[in-house]
């Protein structure tokens, strides 16, 4: 009976740990994608912060590589690309929309995502 309870507890713990690792990998993949879009937009607009974004991007890639579960690398890359495209779209609307309300909303949303990512880093 004790063995059954112990094995159930260990199985539940391992499943929770695997899910937490997957969640971390998803979060880091999203941030790596957003930082890629932010960096490329900074290049486009001659923003001097491009180098800082590049450093943060590399940090998120390293965190992603350290946390992505074995066999989930392709899914993580897919999530990273989706996040990059979505963030690039927000930045394009924020910079080039002829509707000020839409541009403001996109800018605020992009800034919110960037803040959420940078707060994950120790040096932020």
C-alpha positions as CSV (number, residue, x, y, z in Angstrom):
1,X,0.0,0.0,0.0
2,X,2.8,2.4,0.9
3,X,4.6,1.6,-2.4
4,X,1.4,2.3,-4.3
5,X,0.9,5.7,-2.7
6,X,4.6,6.6,-3.0
7,X,4.7,5.6,-6.7
8,X,1.5,7.6,-7.4
9,X,2.9,10.6,-5.6
10,X,6.2,10.4,-7.6
11,X,4.4,10.0,-10.8
12,X,2.2,13.1,-10.1
13,X,5.3,15.0,-9.1
14,X,7.1,14.0,-12.3
15,X,4.1,15.0,-14.5
16,X,3.9,18.3,-12.7
17,X,7.6,18.9,-13.2
18,X,7.3,18.0,-16.9
19,X,4.4,20.4,-17.4
20,X,6.2,23.2,-15.6
21,X,9.3,22.6,-17.8
22,X,7.0,22.7,-20.9
23,X,5.4,26.0,-19.7
24,X,8.8,27.5,-19.1
25,X,9.9,26.5,-22.6
26,X,6.8,28.0,-24.1
27,X,7.3,31.2,-22.2
28,X,11.0,31.4,-23.2
29,X,10.1,30.5,-26.8
30,X,7.6,33.3,-27.0
31,X,10.0,35.8,-25.5
32,X,12.8,34.8,-27.9
33,X,10.4,35.3,-30.8
34,X,9.3,38.7,-29.5
35,X,12.9,39.8,-28.9
36,X,13.8,38.8,-32.5
37,X,10.9,40.9,-33.9
38,X,11.8,43.8,-31.6
39,X,15.5,43.6,-32.6
40,X,14.7,43.5,-36.3
41,X,12.2,46.4,-35.9
42,X,14.9,48.4,-34.1
43,X,17.3,47.7,-37.0
44,X,14.6,49.0,-39.4
45,X,14.0,52.1,-37.5
46,X,17.7,52.8,-36.5
47,X,16.9,52.4,-32.8
48,X,20.1,52.2,-30.8
49,X,18.4,49.7,-28.5
50,X,18.9,47.0,-31.1
51,X,22.0,45.7,-29.5
52,X,20.3,45.4,-26.1
53,X,17.4,43.5,-27.8
54,X,19.9,41.2,-29.5
55,X,21.5,40.4,-26.1
56,X,18.2,39.7,-24.5
57,X,17.2,37.5,-27.5
58,X,20.3,35.4,-27.1
59,X,19.5,35.0,-23.4
60,X,16.0,33.8,-24.1
61,X,17.4,31.4,-26.7
62,X,19.7,30.0,-24.1
63,X,16.9,29.7,-21.6
64,X,14.7,28.0,-24.2
65,X,17.5,25.5,-25.1
66,X,17.9,24.7,-21.4
67,X,14.2,24.1,-20.7
68,X,12.7,22.6,-23.8
69,X,11.7,19.0,-23.2
70,X,13.3,16.4,-25.3
71,X,11.2,15.8,-28.5
72,X,9.5,19.2,-28.2
73,X,12.1,21.3,-30.0
74,X,10.1,21.6,-33.2
75,X,7.0,22.7,-31.3
76,X,9.1,25.3,-29.4
77,X,10.5,26.6,-32.6
78,X,7.0,26.8,-34.1
79,X,5.8,28.8,-31.0
80,X,8.9,31.1,-31.3
81,X,8.1,31.9,-34.9
82,X,4.4,32.5,-34.2
83,X,5.3,34.9,-31.4
84,X,7.8,36.7,-33.6
85,X,5.3,37.2,-36.4
86,X,2.6,38.4,-34.0
87,X,5.0,40.8,-32.4
88,X,6.3,42.1,-35.7
89,X,2.7,42.7,-36.8
90,X,2.1,44.8,-33.6
91,X,5.2,46.8,-34.2
92,X,4.3,47.4,-37.9
93,X,0.8,48.6,-36.9
94,X,2.3,50.8,-34.1
95,X,4.8,52.4,-36.4
96,X,3.0,52.7,-39.7
97,X,-0.8,52.7,-39.1
98,X,-2.7,55.7,-40.3
99,X,-5.2,55.2,-37.5
100,X,-3.8,56.7,-34.3
101,X,-6.1,54.7,-32.0
102,X,-5.0,51.5,-33.7
103,X,-1.3,52.5,-33.5
104,X,-1.6,53.4,-29.8
105,X,-3.3,50.1,-29.0
106,X,-0.6,48.1,-30.9
107,X,2.2,50.0,-29.3
108,X,0.8,49.5,-25.8
109,X,0.3,45.8,-26.4
110,X,3.8,45.3,-27.8
111,X,5.2,47.2,-24.8
112,X,3.2,45.0,-22.4
113,X,4.7,41.9,-24.0
114,X,8.2,43.3,-23.9
115,X,7.8,44.2,-20.2
116,X,6.5,40.8,-19.4
117,X,9.6,39.2,-21.0
118,X,12.2,41.6,-19.6
119,X,10.9,41.1,-16.1
120,X,11.9,37.5,-16.4
121,X,15.5,38.4,-16.7
122,X,17.7,39.0,-13.6
123,X,19.3,42.1,-15.0
124,X,16.0,43.9,-15.6
